[in-house]
């Protein structure tokens, strides 16, 4: 399928992801819609370079999708991951998918929560 440039339709890419990012494809496919998988991998690449233990020393953001501590605390329970570490790859990816879908439900851009959406 051809890639779209429409921000709310998904399907960006295809991109050549580095191995550190590509290793998360299986989990990303479990939680994100098919038309958002390439974009999600691109966000992971931009946010954490695929390092599940990445942490921003200034903001405290952590994990693959770089959740701020306050966002993680309020979002992970809603996604079904209360008590999980932001550094748990499955919890991080699943919570990111929940948050992206929630923003879209509220009428925002799917990738509203991520500064790295500019790379799409």
VEXPAZA-316028 format. One record per residue: residue number from 1; z, y, x of N, C-alpha, C, O in turn. Coordinates in Angstrom, 3 decimals, padded with zeros to 6 digits, m for minus. Layout:
<pts>
PT   n     n.c3     n.c2     n.c1    ca.c3    ca.c2    ca.c1     c.c3     c.c2     c.c1     o.c3     o.c2     o.c1
PT NUM        Z        Y        X        Z        Y        X        Z        Y        X        Z        Y        X
...
</pts>
This chain:
<pts>
PT   n     n.c3     n.c2     n.c1    ca.c3    ca.c2    ca.c1     c.c3     c.c2     c.c1     o.c3     o.c2     o.c1
PT   1  000.000 m001.187  000.843  000.000  000.000  000.000  000.000  001.239  000.880  000.682  001.267  001.905
PT   2 m000.739  002.245  000.505 m000.764  003.460  001.319  000.572  004.189  001.244  001.261  004.155  000.224
PT   3  000.912  004.832  002.315  002.148  005.610  002.349  001.970  006.855  001.497  000.883  007.428  001.422
PT   4  003.029  007.250  000.873  003.000  008.451  000.059  003.708  009.578  000.794  004.588  009.326  001.616
PT   5  003.344  010.775  000.514  004.054  011.923  001.072  004.911  012.589  000.012  005.549  013.608  000.276
PT   6  004.931  012.026 m001.171  005.758  012.578 m002.247  007.211  012.169 m002.001  007.501  010.974 m001.945
PT   7  008.129  013.123 m001.853  009.488  012.806 m001.445  010.270  011.939 m002.416  011.189  011.238 m001.993
PT   8  009.948  011.959 m003.678  010.732  011.187 m004.626  010.091  009.865 m005.025  010.617  009.157 m005.883
PT   9  008.968  009.528 m004.415  008.308  008.270 m004.745  008.628  007.164 m003.761  008.506  005.986 m004.099
PT  10  009.032  007.515 m002.557  009.325  006.510 m001.546  008.061  005.956 m000.950  006.960  006.432 m001.225
PT  11  008.235  004.934 m000.123  007.099  004.260  000.469  006.637  004.856  001.765  005.544  004.539  002.233
PT  12  007.450  005.727  002.371  007.061  006.322  003.634  006.819  005.283  004.708  007.311  004.158  004.622
PT  13  006.067  005.661  005.709  005.792  004.732  006.805  004.404  004.186  006.665  003.605  004.832  005.986
PT  14  004.036  003.080  007.226  004.942  002.261  008.039  005.198  002.886  009.404  004.338  003.559  009.972
PT  15  006.392  002.650  009.910  006.771  003.143  011.211  007.041  001.973  012.128  007.332  000.865  011.678
PT  16  006.942  002.227  013.401  007.250  001.233  014.403  008.693  001.486  014.832  008.967  002.369  015.644
PT  17  009.601  000.703  014.277  011.026  000.899  014.549  011.429  000.171  015.822  010.949 m000.934  016.073
PT  18  012.303  000.769  016.633  012.811  000.062  017.809  013.644 m001.148  017.376  014.131 m001.204  016.246
PT  19  013.801 m002.098  018.272  014.551 m003.321  017.966  015.958 m003.063  017.465  016.458 m003.795  016.612
PT  20  016.609 m002.015  017.996  017.969 m001.685  017.581  018.029 m001.305  016.111  019.070 m001.456  015.470
PT  21  016.931 m000.820  015.580  016.849 m000.445  014.169  016.271 m001.598  013.351  016.767 m001.906  012.268
PT  22  015.250 m002.217  013.859  014.559 m003.303  013.152  015.507 m004.451  012.813  015.309 m005.145  011.816
PT  23  016.535 m004.653  013.635  017.485 m005.744  013.383  018.195 m005.608  012.028  018.753 m006.582  011.523
PT  24  018.174 m004.420  011.448  018.863 m004.184  010.169  017.936 m004.333  008.966  018.375 m004.152  007.830
PT  25  016.672 m004.657  009.191  015.701 m004.762  008.093  016.178 m005.702  006.980  016.084 m005.356  005.803
PT  26  016.678 m006.866  007.331  017.111 m007.835  006.328  018.178 m007.275  005.397  018.088 m007.435  004.179
PT  27  019.187 m006.621  005.963  020.239 m006.023  005.136  019.693 m004.863  004.310  020.032 m004.713  003.137
PT  28  018.859 m004.058  004.921  018.273 m002.931  004.194  017.464 m003.445  002.999  017.525 m002.864  001.915
PT  29  016.720 m004.512  003.187  015.917 m005.084  002.095  016.794 m005.629  000.975  016.366 m005.669 m000.178
PT  30  018.017 m006.050  001.298  018.925 m006.552  000.268  019.421 m005.450 m000.667  019.703 m005.704 m001.838
PT  31  019.526 m004.245 m000.155  020.179 m003.183 m000.917  019.279 m002.035 m001.359  019.592 m001.353 m002.335
PT  32  018.189 m001.813 m000.674  017.287 m000.725 m001.032  016.059 m001.254 m001.750  015.623 m002.371 m001.473
PT  33  015.488 m000.479 m002.667  014.237 m000.883 m003.297  013.130 m001.012 m002.242  013.158 m000.339 m001.212
PT  34  012.168 m001.877 m002.514  011.082 m002.136 m001.553  010.418 m000.859 m001.062  010.086 m000.744  000.118
PT  35  010.223  000.103 m001.962  009.523  001.330 m001.576  010.397  002.285 m000.761  009.942  003.367 m000.390
PT  36  011.627  001.907 m000.481  012.538  002.753  000.299  012.967  002.112  001.622  013.680  002.745  002.401
PT  37  012.553  000.883  001.890  013.008  000.164  003.082  012.597  000.878  004.364  013.433  001.098  005.241
PT  38  011.334  001.240  004.485  010.875  001.908  005.708  011.591  003.240  005.909  011.958  003.596  007.028
PT  39  011.782  003.961  004.828  012.487  005.242  004.917  013.934  005.026  005.362  014.441  005.759  006.211
PT  40  014.594  004.026  004.791  015.987  003.748  005.150  016.098  003.407  006.636  017.018  003.861  007.316
PT  41  015.166  002.615  007.129  015.176  002.279  008.546  014.942  003.525  009.399  015.521  003.663  010.477
PT  42  014.110  004.411  008.924  013.852  005.665  009.643  015.118  006.533  009.680  015.413  007.165  010.694
PT  43  015.853  006.557  008.581  017.111  007.310  008.534  018.114  006.703  009.520  018.774  007.432  010.260
PT  44  018.228  005.371  009.530  019.123  004.702  010.480  018.733  005.070  011.910  019.596  005.369  012.735
PT  45  017.443  005.047  012.198  016.960  005.387  013.534  017.400  006.797  013.917  017.909  007.017  015.016
PT  46  017.208  007.726  013.030  017.542  009.122  013.288  019.059  009.347  013.366  019.536  010.068  014.243
PT  47  019.799  008.739  012.464  021.239  008.996  012.380  022.044  008.318  013.480  022.946  008.933  014.049
PT  48  021.731  007.049  013.793  022.596  006.274  014.682  021.854  005.493  015.757  022.485  004.807  016.562
PT  49  020.537  005.583  015.786  019.735  004.769  016.698  019.999  003.281  016.514  019.820  002.488  017.438
PT  50  020.426  002.911  015.311  020.669  001.509  015.008  021.991  000.972  015.511  022.224 m000.236  015.460
PT  51  022.864  001.843  015.996  024.166  001.423  016.515  025.197  001.479  015.386  025.557  002.564  014.930
PT  52  025.676  000.313  014.932  026.632  000.320  013.815  027.973  000.947  014.180  028.762  001.283  013.296
PT  53  028.236  001.108  015.478  029.491  001.702  015.932  029.346  003.168  016.333  030.263  003.757  016.905
PT  54  028.191  003.747  016.030  027.966  005.155  016.383  028.965  006.046  015.653  029.258  005.850  014.474
PT  55  029.476  007.028  016.385  030.382  007.998  015.770  030.115  009.375  016.364  030.041  009.540  017.581
PT  56  029.973  010.348  015.489  029.766  011.720  015.914  031.121  012.301  016.326  032.039  012.352  015.507
PT  57  031.262  012.740  017.582  032.561  013.241  018.032  032.965  014.572  017.396  034.135  014.953  017.446
PT  58  032.029  015.264  016.814  032.320  016.575  016.221  032.666  016.482  014.740  033.636  017.088  014.284
PT  59  031.867  015.716  013.986  032.080  015.638  012.544  032.900  014.419  012.132  033.449  014.380  011.031
PT  60  032.983  013.426  013.014  033.662  012.188  012.662  032.794  011.217  011.886  033.244  010.127  011.534
PT  61  031.535  011.605  011.613  030.632  010.723  010.884  030.456  009.419  011.654  030.412  009.410  012.884
PT  62  030.355  008.316  010.909  030.289  007.033  011.582  029.369  006.036  010.918  029.027  006.155  009.741
PT  63  028.976  005.043  011.710  028.185  003.922  011.218  026.695  004.190  011.237  026.235  005.230  011.708
PT  64  025.957  003.235  010.718  024.498  003.283  010.745  023.931  004.512  010.055  023.014  005.149  010.572
PT  65  024.476  004.852  008.880  023.983  006.000  008.118  024.825  007.260  008.338  024.599  008.276  007.682
PT  66  025.796  007.197  009.258  026.609  008.353  009.639  027.281  009.031  008.450  026.997  010.184  008.128
PT  67  028.171  008.293  007.810  028.964  008.847  006.708  030.088  009.708  007.256  030.798  009.299  008.175
PT  68  030.252  010.896  006.697  031.438  011.695  006.977  032.645  010.943  006.418  032.516  010.257  005.404
PT  69  033.816  011.054  007.053  034.989  010.333  006.549  035.281  010.599  005.073  035.602  009.673  004.328
PT  70  035.170  011.850  004.650  035.464  012.177  003.248  034.433  011.560  002.298  034.785  011.102  001.211
PT  71  033.187  011.548  002.702  032.140  010.939  001.864  032.352  009.442  001.781  032.232  008.852  000.707
PT  72  032.668  008.824  002.909  032.915  007.379  002.913  034.085  007.036  001.992  034.007  006.090  001.208
PT  73  035.169  007.807  002.089  036.365  007.532  001.292  036.094  007.610 m000.200  036.686  006.864 m000.979
PT  74  035.205  008.506 m000.605  034.933  008.657 m002.036  033.777  007.788 m002.522  033.693  007.482 m003.711
PT  75  032.887  007.389 m001.618  031.678  006.677 m002.020  031.793  005.166 m001.891  031.350  004.435 m002.777
PT  76  032.381  004.690 m000.805  032.457  003.241 m000.579  033.118  002.502 m001.754  032.615  001.454 m002.160
PT  77  034.227  003.011 m002.313  034.808  002.302 m003.465  033.852  002.227 m004.660  033.792  001.203 m005.342
PT  78  033.117  003.292 m004.910  032.156  003.289 m006.016  031.039  002.277 m005.794  030.477  001.734 m006.745
PT  79  030.726  002.033 m004.524  029.669  001.079 m004.183  030.197 m000.350 m004.126  029.428 m001.288 m003.913
PT  80  031.499 m000.519 m004.315  032.093 m001.857 m004.279  032.619 m002.249 m002.913  032.845 m003.431 m002.651
PT  81  032.818 m001.269 m002.037  033.258 m001.553 m000.673  034.553 m000.828 m000.314  034.714 m000.362  000.814
PT  82  035.471 m000.735 m001.267  036.776 m000.132 m001.006  037.472 m000.911  000.104  037.481 m002.142  000.099
PT  83  038.045 m000.195  001.040  038.793 m000.838  002.113  037.945 m001.304  003.283  038.492 m001.737  004.297
PT  84  036.640 m001.229  003.174  035.762 m001.631  004.270  035.634 m000.501  005.283  035.754  000.678  004.949
PT  85  035.389 m000.888  006.513  035.164  000.080  007.579  033.760  000.660  007.470  032.818 m000.038  007.096
PT  86  033.629  001.935  007.798  032.326  002.590  007.849  031.446  001.923  008.907  030.222  002.043  008.871
PT  87  032.075  001.222  009.844  031.342  000.562  010.924  030.882 m000.846  010.559  030.228 m001.507  011.365
PT  88  031.212 m001.313  009.364  030.731 m002.605  008.873  029.284 m002.404  008.416  029.044 m001.666  007.460
PT  89  028.315 m003.047  009.080  026.908 m002.769  008.755  026.543 m003.007  007.294  025.849 m002.187  006.693
PT  90  026.996 m004.113  006.715  026.651 m004.369  005.317  027.254 m003.317  004.395  026.571 m002.797  003.513
PT  91  028.523 m003.002  004.595  029.178 m001.994  003.760  028.494 m000.641  003.906  028.309  000.072  002.920
PT  92  028.121 m000.287  005.125  027.482  001.002  005.383  026.122  001.085  004.699  025.813  002.080  004.045
PT  93  025.321  000.053  004.847  023.982  000.034  004.244  024.072 m000.006  002.724  023.360  000.729  002.040
PT  94  024.941 m000.857  002.195  025.082 m000.961  000.739  025.582  000.347  000.136  025.118  000.756 m000.928
PT  95  026.512  000.997  000.800  027.042  002.258  000.299  025.983  003.348  000.383  025.895  004.194 m000.507
PT  96  025.184  003.338  001.437  024.086  004.305  001.537  023.096  004.118  000.392  022.629  005.094 m000.195
PT  97  022.781  002.877  000.079  021.857  002.603 m001.029  022.451  003.087 m002.351  021.752  003.689 m003.167
PT  98  023.733  002.826 m002.559  024.387  003.282 m003.787  024.321  004.804 m003.882  023.995  005.354 m004.934
PT  99  024.636  005.485 m002.766  024.667  006.946 m002.776  023.273  007.532 m002.998  023.115  008.484 m003.762
PT 100  022.277  006.976 m002.341  020.907  007.479 m002.517  020.462  007.322 m003.966  019.865  008.235 m004.536
PT 101  020.747  006.174 m004.560  020.390  005.954 m005.959  021.153  006.895 m006.884  020.605  007.388 m007.869
PT 102  022.414  007.138 m006.561  023.230  008.041 m007.380  022.663  009.465 m007.347  022.574  010.128 m008.380
PT 103  022.284  009.921 m006.162  021.688  011.258 m006.072  020.406  011.339 m006.896  020.158  012.335 m007.576
PT 104  019.606  010.299 m006.830  018.368  010.308 m007.609  018.676  010.336 m009.115  018.012  011.038 m009.877
PT 105  019.683  009.570 m009.531  020.090  009.587 m010.947  020.514  010.985 m011.388  020.303  011.373 m012.537
PT 106  021.110  011.731 m010.474  021.594  013.076 m010.781  020.510  014.143 m010.669  020.772  015.326 m010.885
PT 107  019.289  013.721 m010.329  018.169  014.646 m010.271  017.911  015.264 m008.909  017.095  016.176 m008.779
PT 108  018.601  014.773 m007.904  018.389  015.266 m006.541  017.369  014.387 m005.827  016.971  013.334 m006.324
PT 109  016.959  014.843 m004.657  016.112  014.030 m003.800  016.864  012.739 m003.448  018.082  012.753 m003.267
PT 110  016.134  011.637 m003.354  016.732  010.335 m003.039  017.560  010.398 m001.757  018.642  009.814 m001.690
PT 111  017.066  011.093 m000.754  017.725  011.155  000.546  018.538  012.441  000.708  018.747  012.898  001.832
PT 112  018.989  013.016 m000.378  019.707  014.294 m000.389  020.887  014.336  000.589  021.145  015.380  001.189
PT 113  021.584  013.255  000.755  022.826  013.237  001.544  022.605  013.248  003.046  023.556  013.449  003.801
PT 114  021.380  013.037  003.498  021.129  012.876  004.929  020.301  014.003  005.506  019.224  014.311  004.995
PT 115  020.797  014.623  006.573  020.030  015.641  007.283  018.774  015.050  007.897  017.765  015.740  008.045
PT 116  018.832  013.780  008.254  017.687  013.142  008.894  016.532  012.894  007.923  015.491  012.384  008.337
PT 117  016.685  013.232  006.679  015.568  013.056  005.732  014.379  013.909  006.132  013.265  013.663  005.670
PT 118  014.593  014.910  006.984  013.478  015.742  007.448  012.486  014.948  008.293  011.361  015.400  008.504
PT 119  012.885  013.773  008.778  012.004  012.964  009.613  011.052  012.112  008.785  010.166  011.461  009.339
PT 120  011.219  012.109  007.481  010.385  011.248  006.621  009.039  011.862  006.357  008.219  011.271  005.654
</pts>
